[in-house]
Structures are given as C-alpha cells and as structure tokens.
Amino acid sequence: MTTHTPTIIGLAGGIGSGKSTITKYFNEIGIQSVDADDVARIVVEPGSNCLNNIHQRYGDNILLNDGTLNRKSLRDIIFDNPEERIWLEALTHPAIREEISTRLHAITSSYALLVHPLLFETKQDAVCKLVIAIDVPENVQLQRVMSRDNISRESAEKIMAAQLSNSERIERADLVLENSGNIAEMNAKVLKLHKKILESQSC
C-alpha cells in the first residue's frame, strides 16, 4: 500500500497578516489545510507531554482553573526571556512538526496548504513545493493584533520582532499575496494564485 504524499504549498505570514481569512477562502475552493497555530494548541492540551513539562517548569500559575495552558502568562514569560523561548521551542517544535506531518499526509485535495507563521524560522519551507508570503503593511498588522488579542502596542511589537520581517519573508518566498484591500479583492487574488499553483503541478 503506497502512502499518499500531497504537494505541499506553504502560506507564510506574520501575526495579524490575515492567514486565517485567506485560508478560509482556500478551503472554500476545495483546498484542505493544516494550520501550525492549531497544531501548536493541540500539543499543549491537558495531559500532553508538552503541557506537563511546561507546568513542571513554571508552576501552577501557568495553568488556568480548568487545567488548560494560560497562554498570556506563557507569552509574557517567553517574550521577556529569550532563553525561556528557546527552551519552549525545543520542547514544542518537534511535537508540532510530527503532528503537522501526520495531518498533511491525510490530505486528499489537489494540494495541501501548510499555514505557518514561522514557516522559514522552523525550516518547514523545506517540505513545500512553493511558498506564498503574505504582504501586509506593518501598521495594519499592529492594529489587527492589538485589537484581536487586546494587548498593548509594545506587546504586539515584541511578538512581531520575534518573527521574520515581511520583506525577509517575501524575499524567500516563491509567490506573494498582497493583503491590504477588502475581502473581495483578496479572494480574487487567492483564486488567481490557486490557478497558478494548479498550472505548476501540470508542468
């Protein structure tokens, strides 16, 4: 029995770049996706090896009353202490990578979309045939993150500083999706990219 290995297309964009909205439209036109942010939440669910290790390191304050991870507390720790971010990534990234691989191989659409805010940083671009970088103005990103997560400008800037800049991401990508207009404009751009990807598969 042969294992199905779909063509993997990476979608790379920093926090607040609109990855979720863009992915939703890819899904609507029949392309299945794996979102690294979703997987990152799964690997720290109650009872997981990752959460047990995080709890052991940081104590009860890292958990909410229902036993789930207090993401705000963890975020505050790792963005104020680079060494702690390195420790956390060493713990969670292998588990995330393994789960992503499992989910990608279960995809049956004409190609698989791997949605990842740290695609290049984690070297997951190596499994992608093509990478799409989302281009969005930094001030738009900041406003989206501050509004969505109810955090200060300083906190949003720290998160963005821990990721590649838009220009670095674009330089390393194969395709660029500019996302500063309205939903209809963005959907039209996604459809155009989708057709381009399908054409590249038939070459």
Summary of the structure (lengths in Angstrom):
residues: 203
radius of gyration: 17.6
end to end distance: 26.8
largest distance: 55.0
contacts: 595
relative contact order: 0.21
helix: 57%
strand: 12%
